[in-house]
Amino acid sequence: MNLEILTPDKKIFSGDVYGVQLPGIGGIFEVLDKHAPIVSALKAGKLKILKDKNGTTLYTIQGGFVEVMNNKATVLVEGVKES
């Protein structure tokens, strides 16, 4: 699955990943390879990139949105920092 994390200023991450855990407004959820199309609002919290089954990268994000379509997840956030 391809993942992009974007802020209004720059691209934070772009690449192929195993999956991503996101802080949705209704709770934490996970998007994996070949996930059904979805658009969801995100609240401030931790975003975890699952690079493979063993490696992860953690970011702290402000609110935003995620769109998943055609095996690509695009995360649009107001602000982000690597944790």
C-alpha positions as CSV (number, residue, x, y, z in Angstrom):
1,M,0.0,0.0,0.0
2,N,1.3,3.5,-0.8
3,L,1.1,6.1,2.0
4,E,1.5,9.9,1.8
5,I,1.4,12.3,4.7
6,L,1.0,15.9,3.8
7,T,0.8,19.2,5.6
8,P,-0.1,22.6,4.0
9,D,3.6,23.3,3.9
10,K,5.3,20.1,2.7
11,K,5.2,16.3,2.2
12,I,6.2,14.5,5.4
13,F,6.3,10.9,4.1
14,S,5.7,9.1,0.9
15,G,6.4,5.4,0.3
16,D,5.1,1.8,0.3
17,V,4.1,0.5,3.8
18,Y,2.4,-2.5,5.3
19,G,-0.2,-0.4,7.0
20,V,-1.0,2.7,9.1
21,Q,-2.7,3.3,12.5
22,L,-4.7,6.5,12.7
23,P,-6.4,8.5,15.5
24,G,-9.9,8.7,14.1
25,I,-12.5,10.9,15.8
26,G,-14.3,7.7,16.9
27,G,-11.1,6.0,18.0
28,I,-7.9,4.5,16.7
29,F,-8.2,2.4,13.5
30,E,-5.9,0.7,11.1
31,V,-5.6,0.6,7.3
32,L,-3.9,-2.3,5.7
33,D,-3.1,-3.4,2.1
34,K,-6.2,-3.5,-0.2
35,H,-8.4,-1.7,2.3
36,A,-11.9,-0.6,1.1
37,P,-12.3,3.0,0.1
38,I,-12.8,5.3,3.0
39,V,-12.7,9.0,4.0
40,S,-12.4,9.8,7.7
41,A,-11.7,12.8,9.9
42,L,-8.7,12.5,12.3
43,K,-8.2,14.0,15.7
44,A,-4.9,15.0,17.3
45,G,-2.9,12.0,18.4
46,K,-0.4,9.4,17.4
47,L,-0.1,8.1,13.8
48,K,1.9,4.9,13.5
49,I,3.4,3.9,10.1
50,L,3.8,0.1,9.9
51,K,6.7,-0.1,7.5
52,D,6.7,-4.0,7.6
53,K,5.5,-6.5,10.2
54,N,8.4,-5.5,12.6
55,G,9.3,-1.9,11.8
56,T,7.3,1.2,12.8
57,T,7.6,5.0,12.7
58,L,5.5,7.2,15.1
59,Y,4.3,10.7,14.4
60,T,2.2,13.1,16.6
61,I,-0.4,14.8,14.4
62,Q,-2.9,17.6,14.7
63,G,-6.3,17.1,13.3
64,G,-6.9,16.3,9.6
65,F,-8.4,13.8,7.2
66,V,-7.4,10.5,5.5
67,E,-8.6,9.2,2.2
68,V,-8.0,5.6,1.2
69,M,-8.6,4.6,-2.4
70,N,-7.0,2.2,-5.0
71,N,-4.5,0.9,-2.4
72,K,-3.3,4.4,-1.6
73,A,-3.8,6.3,1.7
74,T,-3.4,10.0,1.7
75,V,-3.2,11.7,5.1
76,L,-3.8,15.5,5.2
77,V,-2.9,17.1,8.6
78,E,-2.5,20.6,10.0
79,G,0.8,19.8,11.7
80,V,3.0,16.8,12.5
81,K,6.2,16.0,14.3
82,E,8.1,12.7,14.6
83,S,7.9,11.1,18.0
